[in-house]
Amino acid sequence: MNLILTMILISSLISTILAIIAFWLPQMNPDSEKLSPYECGFDPLGSARLPFSIRFFLIAILFLLFDLEIALLLPLPWSTHLDPMLMLTWAFVIIMLLTFGLVYEWLQGGLEWAE
């Protein structure tokens, strides 16, 4: 118990010291360019409140879907000791569902950028 308490105290002390150093170390010399909302060097041409196209959200959702596919298929190699045929069947079902969904989106024109 003494070792755990010592490690907690040391880690919290190091974290506190690093937070204080990070707060006080940087130089705070803001100028008018840094305080402006656009730091890129030119004045804004239009409104900053334009809505995003729904296509950006569609691509983001598709990315998340295929990213989750990896999370679903990742434990499969470790499950080979159970029933290899059942494992391959479920992997095939998951991949086919995602493939059919991708083909459906493609045929509906959901992946086209131009109208």
N, C-alpha and C positions, 0 to 999 in steps of 0.2 A: 504494500500500500504506500509505503514511503517513496518508492521508486516512481510510482505512477503520479503521486502528488508533485514530486520534484520535476518530472517531465512536463506536467501541465503548467507549473509555474515558469519553467524555463521557456516553453513555447509561447506562453502568453506574454512574458517579458520581452522576448525577441519580436513578437508581433507588434506590441505597443511601441517599442523603440523604432521599428521600421515605419510604422504609420506616422509617428511624429516626425521622423526625418523626411518622409515623402511629403508631408504637409508643409514643412518649413524650408525645404531645400530649393524648390524651383523659384526662379526669379519672377516676380509679379510686376511686369512693366507693360501693361496693355496700352496700345496706341489706338488711334481711330480706326485703322484698318482691321485690327484684331477684334474690335468691338462691333464692327459692322456685321450684319447677318450673312453677307456674302463675302467670303475671303478669297474668292477666285480671281479677283482683279477687274471684273467688269460689273456694271450695274445690271440689275435684273431686267429681263426683257418683257416678262409677263407676270402673271399672278403665280405665287408660289402655292396656291391652293387648288391647282388643277387636279381633278380626280384621276386615279390610275386606271388604266385599261383592265378589264376583267381578264384579259389574256395573261397578264403577269401573275395574277392569282392562280389561274389554271395551271400554268407551268410550275408554280411553287407547290401546288397540291400534288401534281404528278411527280415532282421530285421527292416529296415526302412519302408518297405511296411507294415508289420504287426503293426508297431508303428503308422503309419498313419491311419491304420484301427481304432485304438482306438480314434484318433482325429476325424474321420468321424462319429463314433458311439456315441461319448460323448454327443452331444447335443440332441440326440433322446429322452431321458426321459423328457426333458423340452418341447418337441413338442407334447406331448400327448393331449394337449388341442385342437390342430388343427383337426387332423383326425387320430385316433389311428390305423386304418387299413392301411392307406397310410404310416404311420411311420413304422409299422411292415413290410410292403412290401418292402420298401426301405432298411431297415436293413437286411432283408433276401436276397435281391439282392446283397448287398455289401458283406455279409458274404459268399454267394455262389460263387461270382466271385473270392474272395480270396481263397476259398477252392478249386475251380477248378484249379486255378493257382498253388497252392501248390501241388495238386495231379499230375498235368502235369510235374512240375519240379521233383517230386519224381519219376515218371515213366520214365522220360528221363535220370535219373541218376545224376541230377545236385546236389543232396545233398549227394552223396557218396564221402567220403574222399579218399578212395583207388581207384586206376585206375583199 
